Amino acid sequence: MSTTPHRHEAPPANKGLLALAGVLLAIPIVALMLVGTYAMDEPRLLGFPFFIWYQFLWVVLCSALTYSAYRIVLKARPHVPMTSTGDAFGTDDDTDGNGGTDAREAGTP
């Protein structure tokens, strides 16, 4: 009897999409590290100097880029449900390990 734990292979990830997600996450880092490109007073927007509103604009852009990267990673790494015990990948007709019955429905805690 083997004492080695069972290991199951995850489906392959789309490496091109993962690289795209990494680039999307790197864009705000690189853009904000180049302080010399936005360390100026003009143009002003609603009385705020360029230095301030440019950084605030990146708060919104960074949120959008992070969400986009998240959605791309979800697409690149397909989800494969595990059994309820977590020791194997489920099948299409038996994703929870109880013959298609949820543990709450079966009456077990």
N, C-alpha and C positions, 0 to 999 in steps of 0.2 A: 504494500500500500504506500502510495506516495504522500509525502508530507508537504509537497510544494502546493501553494494555493493555486486555484484555477485562475487563469488569466484569459480573458476574452479580447479579441482584437476589435477595436473600434473601426467603423468604416473609414476609408481614406478621405482625407480632407482635400479640398481644392486649394492647392498652394498659391495659385495665381490670385484668387480672391482674398486669401489671408495676407498676401503681400500688399494688395490694394488697401486693405483695412489698416495695415501698418503705415502706409504712406498717408492715409487720411488722418491718422493720429499724430503723425510727425509734422504735418503742415503747421498747426498752430504753435508748436514748440519752436520750430525754425523761424517762423514769422515774428514771434515775440522776442526771440533772442537777438534779432537784428535791430537793436534799439536805435541805432543811428538813422534808420530809415523813417522813424516816426517821432524822434525827439525834437519837436518843433512846436511853435505856438500857433501858427497859421496853417490851414484855414480853421476858423472857429465854427462850431455848430451849436446854436442856441446859447452862445456865450462861453461854451467850454472849449479849451484849447485842444488842438489836434491830438496831442499826447494822451489826453484823458479819453476823448470819445473814441479814438482808434482802439485803445485797449478794451473799452467797454463793448465795442463792436465785436471784438474777438471772443468775448464771453458768449455771445449768441452764436457766432460762427463755430466756436469750439464745441458747443452743445450739439449743433447740427452735425458736425463732422463725427463726433463721438457716437451719436445715435446711428448715423449711416454706417460707421465701422461695425457697430454691434449687429446691425441687420445683415451686413455682408458676412460676418463671421457665422451667424446663424445659418445662412445659406451655404457657406463653405463647409461647415461641419454638420452634416445631417444628424438629427437626433434618432437614436435607436433606443426604444424603451427597454428597461430592465425588468426582470421578474420582481415580485414583491419582496423576495428574500435578497435580491441584489447580487445573486451569484451567477446569473447568466442573462444573455439577451433574450427578450421575449420574442414570440413569433407574432405574425399578424392576427391570428385568432386567439392567442393566449399571451397577452402582454403583461398580466399581473401574476402569473404563476398559479392561479386558482381556477384554471379551466374557464377563464373569462369572467369569473365572479369576483367582485370586489370584496376585500376582507370585511368591510362594514356590512355588505349585503349578506355575507356568509355567517354573520353573527359572531365572528372572532374579533377580539380587540386588536 
